[in-house]
Amino acid sequence: MSQARRQARQQELIGCHDCGNGVSFSAVACPHCGSTEPAGPVVQSRRELRRLRIEATNDRRLIVVTALCTGLGAAYGAVMGAGGAASWWAALGYGFVGAVIGVPAAFVINISRSLFD
């Protein structure tokens, strides 16, 4: 193996975070100690952590608003239905309409809240 090729191969290796032996930067696990994070744990900045918290809050809000609108639609359909199977079909139909309204409504809430944060 030529000197340049050997040197390029050495540059690919990093010290394992856990055992200190050389391991490829692209390795999934250290071949020496089996560590699944040979490059070390991921460290995120405050900005990245804040963005992840905002995304998690937005996801929860989307689920809650959609479920609420779906539930209200289903309840309205069940109450306003003719009775029996018709009430079940009305509940399903109005529940679907509630979901169709809930997703964009939650999106608008998430966007408007992020503008003021």
N, C-alpha and C positions, 0 to 999 in steps of 0.2 A: 504494500500500500504506500502511495506516495506521501511525502511529508505534508503537503497542502491538504490532501484528503484526510489524513489522520488529524490534522489540526482542526478542520471543519467538523469532523466527527466529535472531537473533544468539546467544541463550542456548543454543540447541541445538548450536551449533558449539563444538568443542574444538580446541586446537592439536594438529596432528599430531606425534607423538612423534619422527618422523624429520626432517620438513622444516619444521615449525612453522606451516604454513599452516592455515587454518580448514577443518575437516572435520566432518561430522555424527557425533555420538557413535554412531549406529547403523550407520554405514557399514562395509562389509566391507573396503574398501580405500580408501586416500587417493586422490582423483582427481588430485592434483598429482604425487605421487612414486610412487604404486603400492604403498606400504607396506601389508602385510596386517595390521599391528597399529598402526593409527593412534592408539589410546588408550595404547599402550605395552605392554610385555610384562607378562604376568600375574605378579604377585608373590604367592606363597602364604606363609602364616604357618607357623611351626614346627609348630604343632598340626595344620594341614592336611597338611603334608608327612608327619608321623608317621602320620596316619590313612591316607594313600595308601600308605605303605610297609606298614602292617599289612594293608590290603586286598589288596595284591599278594602278600604272604606267604600270606594265607588262600587266595587263588585258586590259587597253586602247590600248596599243601598239599592242596586239594580234588582237583586233577588227579592228583597223585602217589598219594594214598590210593585214589582210584577206580580208577586204572590198576593199582595193586598188587592190589586185591581182584578186579578183573576178570581179571588175569593168573593169580592163584592159582586162581580158579574155573575158568578155561579149562584150566589144567594138570590140575586134579583131574578134570574131565570127560574130558579126553583119556586120562588114565591109567586111570580107572575104566570107560570105555566098553567095549563088547563088541568093538571093533575095526572098522576100515574106516570106512564112513560113519557108523556109530553113534557112534564116538568123536568125529567132527567135530560131530555134533549134540549130543552130551553136552557137549563143550567149549563150544559156543555157548550152550547152556542154562545151564551153570554159570557161564560168563563173565558172562551177563546177571544172574544171581543175585548174583554178586560185585559188579557195578556197582550194583545196587539196594541192596546192603548198604554199599558203599563211600561213596556220596554222603552218607547220613545219618551214617555214622561220621565222615567228614571234617568235617561240619557240627558235630557234637558236640565234636570235637577243637578246631575253631576257636573255638567259643563258650567252652569251658572254658579255653582258653589266654588268651582276651581278658579273662576274669574275674580272672586272676591277674597280668596285666601292669600 
